[in-house]
């Protein structure tokens, strides 16, 4: 391919950009899984019923549990002895916020957006 040809794009990204995003995603997943395995035992209180704040925390940590679960660790992702609706609302908000941050950062491309606006 000569230097004047445009590289082939798949869904708007070059192969090199796709590979970089995939590697970044895998590295982040492994790092988050390792962090989750280390901190999760300390995030589930034994002597109190978790409320909204713990629900938000547990929901935010839940997507990070997948790598730990895949690697064979049995980690807790939900407090079954919780305070009820407040905990569940916090849990759902935490999952959505974490998903937005994790997946948004993995696929966000500020340079591309700036070029499209020109």
N, C-alpha and C positions, 0 to 999 in steps of 0.2 A: 504494500500500500504506500503510495507516495505521500509526501507531507501535506499536499493540498487536498487529499480526500478526507472526508469526515469519517470518523470511526462509526461502526455500526452501533445503533442504539436499540436497546431492548427496554420497552416501556419508558423511554426518555433518558435512560442511563446507559453509559458505555459499559462494556464487560469489566473493565478495570474498576469503575465506580461500584458495580454490583459486588465484585469480589471484596472490595474494601468494606462495603456496608455489611456483608455477610460475616466477614472476619471480626469486625467491630461488634456486631450483634452477638456472636458466639463468645467473644472475650468478655463482654459485659454480662452475659448470662452466667458464665462460669464464676466471675467475680461476685455477682449478686447472689448466686447460689451458695457460695462459700460464706459470704457475709451472713446470709440468712441462717445457715446451719449453726453459725457461731452465736448469733444474738437471739434467735427464737426461744431458746429455753428460758431466757431472762425476761421475755416480753409477755408471758402468760402468767398472771398472778394466781397464786393458789388460795389466798386467804380473803379475796374479795371478788365480787361479780363485776366483770368488765362492762363499762358503759360506752358512750359515744366515742370518747377519746381513744380507748383501747380498740374499739371497732375500726376507727379510722387507721390506727397503726397496724392492726392485723390485716385489714384489707389492703393497705399499701405494701405490706410485706408478702402477701399471698402470691402474687405473680412471681416473686423471686424464689418461691419454694419449688417450682418445677424442676430446675436443675438439681436441687438437692434430692428430690424424690426420684428423678431419673437415675441419679448416681447411687441409689439404694438406701438413702437415709430416710428414716421414718420421722418426719418433722410435723409439728402441729401447725395447722393453718387457720383454725377457727376455735374460739372458746365456746364449748358446748354449754357451759354453765355461765351464761351471760345475763345481762340485765333486761334483755328483750328487744323491743323495737328500736330503741336508741342505739344499741350496739349494732343491730343489723343495718340501720341507716348509715352509721359511721363506716361499717365494713364495706358497703356498696360504694360509698363516696371514696374510700381509700383505694379500692380496686380500680375505679375509673381514673382517679388522679395519678396513680402509679402507672397505669397503662398509657395515659397521655404523655407522661414524662418519658417513660422507657421507650415506647414505640415512636413517639414524636421525635425524640433525640436521635434515634437510629435512622430515621428516614428523612429528616429535615435537611434541606440543602439551601442555605442562605445565598450562596453565590449564584445558583441557578435562578432563584427568584429575582434577584437583582438584575440579572441579564434579561429575563423575560419582560421586566418592566421598562426596559429601554426602548 
